[in-house]
Structure formats: structure tokens, C-alpha cells
């Protein structure tokens, strides 16, 4: 059984009818996952409610100042509004964003407990969020919060983050690049939003590896990066846990980018991750073509079932 953390509350983060990061994304994924031949091998889990999650506040405030968190809550309670031109809050967005953080923390716990992979199927995404500013559809920096939380767990000295979303995880990098216990690697289309992630950005401790990809790149280009750059980078770091910002917007069908991957290619990426360690937590970031997104998540999870 592979744990999948999900809640219908994530659907209540209402970004508007025409916003690409909308509830239809999760509906497409859950519909497919419940219809596949291996559906019975999925262990659907509800994230721990924030009020019962004693560690959540400390984990959240370790990354985001209390003033920023309070501002997000206030805006949502007033009915919502724009955090930036691309990032929208509705009346339930704060609750959904907090529950997404909780789901990531639960995911860390279960992966460390079992030594096997898990998947966080949550929204809003997080890898663009800066400590005091939401941006790029993101409110809280889910994966960075999870990484810092993991480092507080017994026996965890080093955490790796792989971001295969088509957009550079600028928020994640900004938060972790000065921490020698965290290694961050991002593959992303360049030039593309948000304009960061040059190969020369290597972190304070050479703990950052940015791999800009040209428009039109295929799985062959990605395989080369994995085998020649990513695997050696993480093997040298020897992480106790691998967190994956699993964005699926590098698909050829995706409307917001220009990379030429196919859904099944993410199964290959998953295999590379599992070669590094069985302790892998995958968490949803981008992916805006419903069909390609759903099939890509399924490809990731199906490869993980070998170890579950």
C-alpha cells in the first residue's frame, strides 16, 4: 500500500473559473487514481487537522513570519483577493494552504517511519512562495517547511530536495540555499517564469544545483541530466530523505511551458529517485493539462508501488 495524502478541502481553494491552478487538477488526478487496475494498492489518508497538529505552528513559523501567516489568514477571512497578480485567495484558501502544509508533515512522518515512498496530493502548491510573499500560485513553501521539519527528527542530518517542475523553485531555493544540511536541485525551462535558477546559482555551501532546460527538451535530455549531474550530486550529499517537488507541467501537452515530456517519462524520473533512496516523499506542484497531469501522477505512483 502506498500512502496518498488528500482532502476534499483542497478543492475549496477557489482561484476562479479561468485560473490554470484550479480544483479540476485534483479532480482529474483522483478520478484516474481510483479507476486504475492497482487502485486497491493506494492508502488514501486524510491530513492531520491543523488544530490537532501540535508541530504545525512551529514548522510553519520556522519559515514564514507570523505576521505574513496572519495576513494570509485575514485576507482569506475577508473573502479573499490577490496576493500577487497570479496568486489568488478565496475564503477557504488559508484553511487549504495550512492543511497542505500538514499533509507534507504527515508525509515526512510516514516515509521516515516506513522507509518507503508516499505522495502528497495537495494544493495550493508551494515552491514559488517566499518567506514573506506568496507568488506563482503558491502561498506557503510546503517543501521547504517539510525539509526543515524533517531535520528535527531523530537521525536525520541531511535532506535533499529535487524540483522537477518546469518552473524554477525560486522560493524553495531562497529558503534553503544557506543551509548546509539541505541540498536543492531544480530542472526547469529557461527562459521561463520566474526568471531565476541560472546554472551559476550554486548556494552558499555549493548545495544548490540548477539545471536550466531549453524549450523543446525531451526525456533524453532529462535522462542525461539525471545520470551525469543529479545522481552524482545527491550521491555525494548522501541524504537521509529525498523530497520531490513533483510538478508535471513539463509535459508537451501543458499550456504553460514548452518542454516535450510525456506522462510516462515521470515514471523514469521516479526510478532515478528510488535509486538514490527508498525514503522519498513526492508532493504535487504544477501541471495544468488535466489528462497529462493525472497520467503523470499515476506514472509516478505506479513505480513507487514496487516498494510499498
N, C-alpha and C positions, 0 to 999 in steps of 0.2 A: 504493500500500500504506500502510495506517495501522498504526503500531506499537501493540500491546496488550501491556502487561507483566503477566504472570500466572505463578503457580506453584501446583502442587497442594499445596505446603506450607501455603498459606493456608487450606486446608481442615482442617488439623490443629490449628488454634486452636479447641479444643473448649470451647464455653461452656455446654454442657448441652442436653439434649433440648428443653427448652421455652423456651430463651432466644431472643429475637427476632433477635439478631445472631448467626446460625449459618451453618454451611458451606453449607446449602441455598441461601443467597442467591447465592453464586458458582456453584454447580452450575446453577442456573436460568439465569444470565446466559450462562455458557459454552455450555450446550446450545443456547440460542437463537442465539447469535452464530455457531455452527458449522453452523447449518441455514439461515440466511438466504441469499437469492439472491446477495448480494455477499460471501459468506464468504471467497472466494478473495482478496479485496482486503485482508484482515487479515493483518498480520505479527506473529504470536504470538512474543513474546520472553520468555525466562526472565530474571528479575532477576539482576544480578551477585551471586554468592555473597558473603556478608559477609566471609569470610576473604580474598577476592580484591579487596575493595573498600577500597583504602587510604584513601580520603577519608571513608569512612562514620563512623569513630570521631570524627574531628574535627567532622563535620557534626552528629552526634548530641549530642556533649558541648557544642556551642555553644548548645544549647537546654536539654538535660536534664543536671543534675549527675551526675557519675559515680556518686555514692552511690545516686541513685534508679535508674539503669540497673542497677546491681549488685543492688539489692533486687528488681527485677523478675525478673532472671535467677535469683536464688536461689529466689524463690517458685516459679517455674516448675520448676526442677530438683527441688524438694521435692514435685512432683506437682501444684502449682497451688493456687488459693484465690482469695478475693475481694480485689480491690484497693479497691473500694467496693461498696455493695450491688448495683449494676447491672453491675459490671465484673469479669469472671471470667478467671482464668488457668488453663490446663491445662499439662501437661508440655511441650508443643511451642509454647506461646504466645509465649515470648520469641523463639524462632527465627523464628516467623511475623512477629512485630512488627518485628524487625530487618530481615527480608527485605522487608517492606513499605516501610520507610524506603529501603532500597537501590533498590527499584523506582521510587520517586519521584525519587531522584537520577538514575537512568538515564533517566527520562522527561525531566527537565530537560536532560540532555546531548543527547538525540536531538532535542528541539524546538529547542534553540539551534543544533544542527548543521545541521538541515534547514530550519528556518524554518517548519515545518508542525506540525499538531497531533499529539498522541499521547494514549493513555489508559492509566491505571494501574488495573488490576482487582485490587485487593489488599484484604486485611483482616488484622488489625483496623483499623477507621477511626481517625481521629486528631484531629478538630477540637475535641473537648472536653478533650483532655489538657493539663494544666498542667505547668509545668516539673518540679515535684516530686510530682505526683499524677495518676494515671490516673483517669478518670471517664467516665460516659456511654458505656460500651462501648469507650473509647479508651485506648491505652497510651502511645504516643509521638505527638507532634504532627507528623505527616507533612508537612503543607503548610507549616507554619512552618519546619521544618527545610529543606525544599526551597527556600523563598524565601531564607533566609539563605545557603544553598549557592549559589544562582544569583547572588547579589550578589558572590560571589567570582570569578565567571567573567569573562573579558575582555569589555569593552564593555557590561556590564550595570550600569546605575546605578539603575534603578527597577523594582520588581516589584509587580504588582498581584495581589491575591487576591480572588476572588469566591466567596462561600459561599452556594449556593442550597439547601442542606439546610434542612429545615423547622425544625430546632433551631438556635439561635444558636451560632456557633462561638466560645464563650467562651474556650477555651484559645488558639486562634489569636489572637484579639484581645488577650488578656493579654500574649502574647509579642511581638506586632508593633506595638502601638499607640504605642510610644515611638520607633519607628524611622522617620525621615522618608523613607527610601528604599523603604518598603513602604506601599502603600495597601490597605486592607481594607474590603470591603463585604459585608454579610450581609443576606439576606432571610430572615425566619423568622416562624413563627407566634407571636403574643403575645396573651395569656399562654400560656406553654408552657415545658417544661424547656429550659434550666437556670435560667430566670428573669432572664437578663441580656440585653443588647442593646437597651436603650432608645434612642430616637432622639437623646437628649441625650448619648450616649456617642460622642464625636467624635475621640478620640485626642489625644495630646499635640501633634501638628502638624496638626490637622484632617485627618488621614489615615485616618480611620475614618468609614464611612457605614453606619449601622444603619437598616434599613427593616422595622419590625415590620408583620406582616400579620395581618389579622383572620381568625378562623375562617370558613371558607366562601369565602375568596378564590378567584377564578378566574383563568384565563390573561389575561383582560382587565385585571384589577388588576395582575398582574405586568408585562404589557406597558407599562402606564402608568409603573410604577416604572422599568423599563429605559429607556424613552425620555426621561422627564423628570428622572430622578435618576442612575441608574447610568452610562449612556453619558456624560453630561456630566462626571460625577465622574472617571471614568477617562480621558476625553479630556484633561481639564485636567492630569491627572497624567502622561500620556504614558509608559506603562510599556514597558519593553523585553521583558517577558514577562508573560503572564497565567496564573496558576494557578487552577484551579477546584476547590473542594471540592464535588464533584458528589454530593450526597445526593439520593435520589429518594423521600423519604418525604413529600413534599407532594402525592403522588398521592391522589386521592379514595379509592382502594382501600386505602391504607395504614392499618394498625391503630393506629399510634402518634401520629396527628395528625388535624387537622380541616380541611385545605385541599383544594380541589376541582380540582386539576390532573388532566390526562390524560397518558398516556405521550408522546404526540406533541407535547405542549407543550414538552418539553425540547429538541426539535429547534429550536423557535423561540428558546429561550434560547441555544442553541448558535450560531445565526445572529447573534444580538446580539454574542456573544463574538468571533466571527470578523470582525465589522465593525470591532472595535477593533484586532485584530492576528491574524495567522495563527500567531503563536507562542503557542499555548495548550496547556497540559497539564491534562487532566481527570483527576481521581483520585476513586475511589469513597469516599463517606462512608456515609450511611444509606440506607434503603429496605428495607422489611420485608414487603411483599407480593411474593412471588416473581414472579408474572406481570407486575405493573406495573413492578417493578424491571427485569426483563430487557428488556421492551419500551422502557422509558425509556432504558436504556443504549444499546440499538440505535438509538433515535431520535437520540441524541447523536452516535454514531459515524457513522451514515449521512450526516449533514450534513457531518461532517469529511472524508468521502471525496472530496468535491468538490475539496479542496485537496491530497489525498495523491497 
